[in-house]
């Protein structure tokens, strides 16, 4: 039996979502479902080894001439260290030298390497005492904001904390003062026992959040309370990479573009690191833009069932 619509509130912030499974049956003249992997083969990528031969590198993993992963400054940054009116830095993580392989097609070791690069760059960027906030994100597919086919992600750092994250930090601190506990550590305990659990081992958990804003939204979190990615141990990164690969393969089955991202507020040790993976299955329209309320036609319980398929016990 199809559930009725339900208004749900975010775990900590004043964000509301209407979970409306019936709307998924609406007729559509066009589809947002497009292949993640275009059929054409890229032969001349701006991120190829040849193109980047003389390019300044912030991090190189592998032999210099035959690197596996490279981090470079963003050629068209919105913020920069020499602009006091928009201070910060933007970097591009080129996840592979092969322009025709995507993250869901990579080996677990390759994905571990990407996560390790995020940690190394976070550690280095954090040395700048002016930097307050670091966002690491990936756009995959045109409607998710990707402008290049070659698999890459980005690092965006600023000298100020976005207001909604400042508000979130305050609410987390208020929760801790009231209960003595981290709100997201409590979320982990709750979701570990519920229908939205997708995966849990000794190191990480993956679940579809109660008030999912996006179709098939899913989070990955470390079980231990780590406030940023530099604290993750090797075994935690391995578990993270393993479930991330599975999740991205399941998103590919849906033929959806996606974004993933996680926030790091430099001077807030109370935050609990998590990666939000947001498939882009619908376009926000009048209700979302006008009221700020998000309508999600995919029940998170059903989304969790999709992600649990194919998981090894």
N, C-alpha and C positions, 0 to 999 in steps of 0.2 A: 504493500500500500504506500502510495507516495505521500510524504510528509507535507503538512501545511507550512506556509512561510513562518519564519521566526526571526525576531530582532535579537541580535547578539552583540555583546560589548567585548571589546578587546580585554586581554588579561589585566592590563594596568592603565592604559590610556583611555581618554574619552573619545574613542572611535567606535562607531556603530556600523554593523553590517546586517543586511536583511538576507538571510539564507532562504532562497525561493526556488526550490527544486522544480515546481510546476513550470517556471518560465523557460526551463531548458527544452520544453516541448513546443515553444513558439516557432512559427514558420520563418524561414530566412531566405532572402533572395540571393545573398552572397555568404561566403564562408570565410571565417578567420583562419581556418585550418590550412596551413601551407607547409610544404616539406621544410624541415630544418636544413636538409642537405641538398642544395640545387644540383641538378643533373650534370651541368657543365663542369668541366675540369679547369681549375685555375692554373695557368702556366707562368704568369708573370705577376707575382705578388709584391707589394711594397714592403712586406715583412719577410721577404726571402733572405737567405744568407747572402746572396749576391747584392741585393738592394741595400742591405745594412752593413756591408763590408767596411765602410768608413764612418759609420754612425756611432755617436757617443753612446756607450752602454753604462747603465747604472748597476746591472747585475747580469752575469753570464753564467749559465750552468752548462757544463760540458766543455770540450776543447774549443778554443777560440774560433777556429775556422769551421768546425763542425758542431756548433753548439746545439743543445737540445731545447733550451729556453733562454730568452733574453728579455731584459727590462730596459726600456728606453724612455727618454722624456717625450711627452706628448707634443707633437709638432704644432698643434693648434690649441694651446691651453686656455681655459677660461680664467685660471688663476696662475700667478707666478711669483717667484721670490723677489723679483725686482719691481713689483707693482703694489705699493702700499694700499691702494684703493681696492685691490682684489688679491690679497696675499695668500699664497699657498703653493701647492705643486700638483701637477698631474703627470702620471706615468702610464705607460702601456706595457702590459705583460704579454709578450708574444709566447704563447703557450707551447708552440711546436714549430719546427722549421718547415714542416709539411703543410702547405696551404690547403690541402684537400682532406684533412682529417679533423674531426670535431671531437669535443671532449667526451661525449658518450661513446666514441669509438676508440678512445685511448686506453692504454693499459692502466691498471691501478697505480703502478710505479710512476707513470707519467703524471697522473693526477696528484699523487703525493708530492711530486716535484713542484707543481703549480702552487699547492698549499704552502709548501716550504718557502717558495719565493715570496709569497704574501707576508710570511712571518719575518723574513730577512729584510724586506723593504719597510715593513712597519717598524721594526727595531731601529733602522737607520733614520727614517723620517722623524721618529719620535725624539731623536737627539736635538732637534730644533725646538727650543723652548717656546717659540712663538706658536707652534702648531698645537691646536686644541682638539682637532677632530680628523679622523681618517675614515674614508668610505672606500671599500673595495667592492667592485661590481663587475658583472659580465652581462652583455647584451648579445643574445643569440637569435638571429632572424630579423628580417627587415622591420616587422611591426613591433619588435622589442627594442628598436633603436640602433641595431647594428648597421654600420655603413660599409664594412669590409667583410669579405667572405672568410679570410684567414683567421683562424681561431685565436682570440685574444681577450683579455680582460683589462680593467683599468683601476688605478689607484688615484684617489682624489683627496687632497688634504688641505685644510683651511685653518686660519687663526681664530675662528669663532665656531661655536656649536650651534647648529640649526635649532631654532626655537622649539620645535616639537620634540627634539631629542633632549633639550634642556628640561622641558616639562616632564618628559619621561623619566629622566634621572631623578628629579625631585620626587616624583610619585614612587619610584623604587625605594628611595631613601626613607620616605614617609612610611612605606610598608614595612621596611626593616626596623624602623624605630618602634612601630606598633607591635610587630610580631617577633622580632629578633631573627627573622629569616629572610633570605633572598626570595623575591616573588617568583623568579624563574626556576629556582631550585624546587619550589612548591609546585610549579607548573609541571616540571619533569615527573614528580611523584604522581600527580594526578593523571597525566596523559599516559604514563606507563601502565595504567590499569584500565584504560578506556578504549573505546572502539576506534579512536583516531590514531592509535599506535601503529606505526609501520615497521619499525625496527629498533631494537635496543640490544647492545652488548655491554661489556664492562666499561666501555670508553665513551660511546656516543649514543644518542637517541635521535630518531627521526619520527615526526608525527605531523598530521595535518591539523593546524590550529583551529580551535573552537570557533573563532570569529574570522574565518578566512576571507580576506578581501579579494583574492584572485581565484579564478577557476583552478582547481587542483593545486592550490598553494600548499607548500610543505616546508617544514623547518628541520634543520640539523643543529643539535646542541651537544656540547661536551657534558658528560654526566657530572664531572667535577666542576666546581665554580671557578672558571677562568674568565677574566675580564677582557682579555685580548688574545689574538692568535699566537703571539710570541710565547705564551705559557704552555702551549700544547706540546705533549711529549710525542716521541716517534710513533708509539703504539696508537695514540689518539688520532694522529694524522692518518695512519694507515686505515683505521676504522672509518674515519670521515671520508677518505677517498673511495673506499669500498662501497659505502652506501650512496655516495654522491653519484658514482658511475651508474649504479642501478636505477636511481631516480631519474637521471637524464635519459637513460634508455627507455624508461616507461613514458617519459614525456615525448620522446621521439615516436612512440607508438600512437600518441594522440595527434601527431603532426602539428605540434604547436611551437611557436617561438617562445622564448622564455628570458627572464632576467633572474640573476641571483645577486645578492648583496649582503654585506654585513657592516655594521657601524662599530667604530672604536672611538670612544671619548677618552682622551689621553689621561685626564686626571680624575677619572671616576672608576675606582676599584670595585664598586658595588654592582656595576653592570655585569650581566652574564652573557658571554659571547653566543651568538646564534647566527646561522646563515638562513636567510629567507629565500626560497626558490619560488618564483612567481611565473608560471606559464601564462601566456597572454591569449586566453581563449575568448575574451569578449571585449568590446569597446565601451568605455564609460560614456554614458549619454546624458540626457537631460536631468534625470534624478541625481546622478552622481555629481555632475558639475554644478547643478543648482543648489542642492541641499547638503552636499558633503556625505550623504548616506550612500553606501555602496550596496548594490544588489548583486548577489552571487548566486547563480542558478545551480551550482554544483555543491551538494551536501558534502561537507568535509568527511563524514563517515564513509560515503561512497567513494570519495577520492582516495581515502586510505586503503580501501579494498583494491583499487586499481594498482596502487604502489606495492601492495603486499604480494601481488602476483609475480611468480618467478623467483621469489626470495628463497634462498636455501635455509632450511631449518637448522 
